[in-house]
Amino acid sequence: MSTPTSTSEKKIEITVSPEGTVSIKTSGFTGGSCRGATRDIERALGVSGRESLLPEFYNQTGAGEQLRQGH
């Protein structure tokens, strides 16, 4: 049985493609807090690609999201 998720639940989703491209997507974070939450993960995985800030990132009181891709 699964529990319904709250909109304030913080999540970090890491995807690695067959080609080795890594993407990290966050949800449930406020403003730039997503950057701090993924910093160590990015270093450990060697992610040094581009950062795409989703519209939710600019919402300082709601859920912020960040999508970072790289090799």
C-alpha positions in Angstrom: 0.0 0.0 0.0 1.4 3.3 -0.9 1.1 6.5 1.1 -0.1 9.7 -0.6 2.8 12.1 -1.1 2.7 15.6 0.2 3.6 18.6 -2.0 6.2 19.6 0.6 8.0 16.2 0.3 11.6 16.7 -0.8 12.8 14.4 -3.6 16.0 14.0 -5.6 15.8 11.9 -8.7 19.0 10.8 -10.4 18.9 9.2 -13.9 21.8 7.7 -15.8 21.2 7.1 -19.4 22.8 4.1 -21.3 25.3 6.6 -22.8 26.4 7.7 -19.3 24.6 11.0 -19.2 23.5 11.9 -15.7 20.5 14.1 -14.8 19.5 15.2 -11.3 16.0 16.6 -10.8 14.8 17.9 -7.5 11.3 18.7 -6.2 9.9 20.0 -3.0 12.7 22.5 -2.3 12.3 26.2 -1.8 14.2 28.6 -4.0 18.0 27.7 -4.3 18.0 25.1 -1.5 17.9 22.5 -4.2 21.5 23.4 -5.1 22.8 22.7 -1.6 20.8 19.5 -1.5 22.5 18.1 -4.6 26.0 19.6 -4.3 27.6 16.5 -2.8 25.8 14.2 -5.2 27.0 16.2 -8.2 30.6 16.1 -7.0 30.4 12.3 -6.3 29.0 11.6 -9.7 31.2 14.1 -11.5 28.3 16.0 -12.9 29.5 19.2 -14.5 27.0 19.9 -17.2 24.4 22.6 -17.7 21.8 23.6 -15.2 18.2 24.2 -16.2 16.1 26.0 -13.6 12.5 25.1 -13.8 9.8 27.7 -13.1 9.3 26.4 -9.6 12.8 27.4 -8.7 11.8 31.0 -8.7 9.0 30.4 -6.2 10.6 31.4 -2.9 7.7 30.1 -0.8 6.7 26.9 -2.7 8.5 23.9 -4.1 11.6 24.7 -6.1 13.0 22.4 -8.8 16.3 22.1 -10.5 17.4 19.9 -13.4 21.1 19.4 -14.0 22.6 17.3 -16.8 26.1 16.3 -17.6 28.6 13.4 -17.9 
